[in-house]
């Protein structure tokens, strides 16, 4: 699926992933009407191609350092809860 179709139509790709370019979720200001959200595989994460095409890369920073990554459904729930604050 060509990701340029989103950029060409003014839709930003937002990936939820741990990356050197990521922004902490609490600092991210969503635009609900012009963004799509990408979640990666729990083992492999978001592909490099999608990360490169992403306007934003958002990371859920752990409150405690006892985990390295989250189950994708838990991560999606945390992101959705954050997005609800901007409705």
C-alpha positions in Angstrom: 0.0 0.0 0.0 1.7 3.3 -1.1 2.0 5.6 1.9 2.4 8.6 -0.3 -1.4 8.5 -0.9 -1.8 9.8 2.7 0.7 12.6 2.4 -0.7 13.6 -1.0 -4.1 14.1 0.6 -3.0 16.1 3.6 -3.1 13.1 6.0 -0.3 12.8 8.5 1.0 9.4 9.5 1.6 9.0 13.2 3.5 5.9 14.3 3.5 4.6 17.9 7.1 3.3 18.3 10.3 3.6 20.3 12.7 5.5 18.1 15.4 8.1 18.5 13.1 10.7 16.8 10.1 9.9 19.0 8.1 12.4 21.0 6.7 11.4 24.4 3.0 10.8 24.2 2.3 13.4 26.8 3.9 16.1 24.6 2.1 15.0 21.4 -0.7 17.3 20.1 -2.9 15.3 17.8 -4.9 16.6 14.8 -7.8 14.1 14.9 -9.2 15.0 11.5 -6.0 14.7 9.5 -4.0 11.9 11.0 -3.9 8.1 10.8 -2.2 6.1 13.6 0.1 3.1 13.0 0.8 0.4 15.6 3.6 -2.0 15.1 4.0 -5.7 15.7 4.9 -6.4 19.3 8.2 -8.1 18.3 9.2 -6.3 15.1 7.6 -2.9 15.7 6.7 -0.4 12.9 8.6 -1.0 9.7 11.4 1.4 8.8 9.5 2.4 5.6 6.5 3.5 7.7 8.7 5.3 10.2 10.4 7.2 7.4 7.0 8.2 6.0 5.7 9.2 9.5 5.1 12.9 10.2 5.2 12.1 13.9 6.7 9.2 15.9 5.2 8.9 19.4 6.4 6.9 22.3 4.8 5.9 25.5 7.5 6.5 28.1 7.3 4.1 31.0 6.6 5.6 34.5 8.9 2.9 35.9 11.7 1.2 34.2 10.4 -2.3 34.7 9.2 -2.9 31.1 10.8 -2.3 27.7 7.7 -2.5 25.5 3.9 -2.8 25.8 1.4 -5.2 24.3 0.0 -3.5 21.2 -3.6 -3.6 22.6 -2.4 -1.9 25.8 -0.5 0.7 23.8 -3.5 1.4 21.6 -5.7 1.8 24.7 -3.2 4.3 26.2 -3.1 6.3 22.9 -6.9 6.3 22.5 -7.3 7.6 26.0 -4.9 10.4 25.2 -6.7 11.2 21.9 -10.0 11.4 23.8 -8.7 14.4 25.7 -8.5 16.4 22.4 -12.1 15.8 21.2 
